[in-house]
Amino acid sequence: MAEEFRAITTLVTVKTYDSLPEAEVGRSVLEQNGILAHLPDRHVVFAAWYLTRAVGGIRVQVPESEVDAARALLGERDEILDEGGVDLCPECGSGDVFRPASLLVGVLVTSLTGIPLLWRRRSRYCRQCRHKWLSAPS
């Protein structure tokens, strides 16, 4: 499997999951239908599940040529993306967007409640084209 991904230069995030089992099911659905899928955040989340939100969820990535078919298989519709389910880069349209967390607020919440949580900031960063921007307040 790793050899197949070495030949692919561009992977695009088609869906983001909150749990590893859900992401694995999504990946297996794609692979059963002949679409190579990759979970780049699998090992981080497996080692430290509480960091799932800090890394932006568990991304399912596919080759750029398979994006439409993968989204159709995973039930990903453009309306869901437009409603904010997944951030899209305003420059290139990629869904491979990193949402950094605020360490200061996370440390404060953790010290007060004992629950390790990180607060999402409004800044965004596209891993494909390296564009940086601020999202609209929610």
C-alpha positions in Angstrom: 0.0 0.0 0.0 2.8 2.4 0.9 4.4 1.9 -2.6 1.1 2.9 -4.2 1.0 6.2 -2.3 4.6 7.1 -3.2 3.6 7.4 -6.9 0.8 9.8 -6.0 1.9 13.4 -5.5 -1.4 15.1 -4.5 -3.8 13.8 -1.8 -6.9 15.7 -1.0 -9.0 15.5 2.2 -12.5 14.4 1.4 -13.9 13.9 4.9 -12.9 14.4 8.5 -14.0 12.2 11.3 -14.1 12.6 15.1 -13.1 9.0 15.9 -10.6 6.5 14.6 -13.2 3.7 14.1 -15.4 5.9 12.0 -12.4 7.0 9.9 -11.3 3.4 9.4 -14.9 2.5 8.2 -14.8 5.4 5.7 -11.4 4.3 4.5 -12.5 0.7 4.0 -15.6 1.8 2.1 -13.4 3.7 -0.3 -10.9 0.9 -0.7 -13.6 -1.7 -1.3 -14.8 0.5 -4.2 -11.3 0.7 -5.7 -10.2 4.1 -4.3 -6.9 4.3 -2.5 -7.5 6.1 0.8 -5.0 7.3 3.5 -5.5 8.4 7.1 -2.5 10.7 7.8 -3.6 11.4 11.4 -4.2 7.8 12.4 -1.1 7.3 14.5 -1.4 10.6 16.4 -4.9 9.9 17.4 -4.2 6.3 18.2 -1.3 7.3 20.5 -3.2 10.2 22.1 -7.0 10.1 21.4 -7.6 13.3 23.3 -5.6 15.2 20.7 -8.2 14.4 18.0 -9.7 17.9 18.0 -6.3 19.5 18.3 -5.1 18.0 15.0 -8.4 18.9 13.3 -10.0 15.4 13.4 -9.0 12.3 11.5 -8.6 13.2 7.8 -9.5 10.7 5.0 -7.4 11.6 1.9 -7.6 10.3 -1.6 -5.8 11.0 -4.9 -7.0 14.2 -6.5 -8.5 12.3 -9.5 -10.8 10.4 -7.1 -12.2 13.2 -5.0 -15.7 13.3 -6.6 -16.2 9.6 -6.5 -14.9 9.4 -2.9 -17.2 12.2 -1.7 -20.2 10.5 -3.4 -19.3 7.2 -1.6 -18.9 8.9 1.8 -22.1 10.9 1.4 -20.3 14.1 1.3 -22.4 16.7 -0.4 -21.5 20.2 -1.4 -24.3 21.6 0.9 -22.6 20.0 3.9 -19.3 21.5 3.0 -20.8 24.9 2.4 -22.5 24.8 5.9 -19.1 24.5 7.6 -18.7 20.8 8.0 -15.3 21.1 6.5 -13.3 24.2 6.0 -12.3 24.9 2.4 -9.3 27.0 1.3 -10.5 30.2 -0.3 -7.4 30.1 -2.6 -7.3 26.6 -4.0 -10.6 25.0 -2.7 -8.8 22.2 -0.8 -10.3 20.6 2.2 -6.9 20.0 3.7 -7.2 22.9 6.2 -5.4 23.0 9.6 -7.2 24.8 12.4 -4.7 25.5 15.2 -5.7 25.4 18.8 -4.9 27.9 21.5 -2.4 26.4 23.9 -3.0 29.1 26.5 -6.7 28.6 26.7 -6.2 24.8 26.7 -3.8 25.0 29.6 -6.2 27.2 31.5 -9.2 24.9 30.9 -7.2 21.8 31.8 -5.9 23.3 35.0 -9.4 24.4 36.1 -11.4 21.4 35.1 -8.8 18.6 34.8 -10.1 17.8 31.3 -7.6 18.3 28.5 -9.4 20.6 26.0 -7.9 23.0 23.4 -9.8 26.0 22.2 -10.1 26.5 18.5 -8.7 29.8 17.0 -10.2 31.5 14.0 -7.0 31.3 12.0 -6.8 28.7 9.2 -3.9 27.3 7.2 -4.1 25.3 3.9 -1.7 22.4 3.8 -1.9 22.2 0.0 -1.2 25.8 -1.1 0.1 27.2 2.3 -2.5 30.1 2.3 -3.3 31.6 5.7 -6.6 33.3 6.6 -9.1 34.0 9.4 -12.5 32.3 9.4 -15.7 34.1 10.0 -16.8 34.2 13.7 -19.3 31.5 14.5 
